[in-house]
Amino acid sequence: MDDPYATVEVRNPNDRDAVFTMKMTFKDAHGATMITHTAQVPVPAKGTATDRAAIAGIGTGRVDQIARCEVNPRATADW
């Protein structure tokens, strides 16, 4: 709990390296957004990369209120 985080894997099915914009949204049990994490993730051609999202920004004692994390199923290729 000292350094809470979540990870997401981004896959690149293309034949060339790309940078993808990925978005994760952490919500409480009522569906209210607690924090949103957006990152640009460089991914090699036909490869994968992992992004680590720090969730400490929601404040001490509130991390245990996260009920779910929603990740956009498709990251946007920024090339």
Secondary structure, 3 states (H helix, E strand, C coil): CCCCEEEEEEECCCCCCEEEEEEEEEECCCCCEEEEEEEEEEECCCCEEEEEEECHHHCCCCHHHCCEEEECCCCEECC
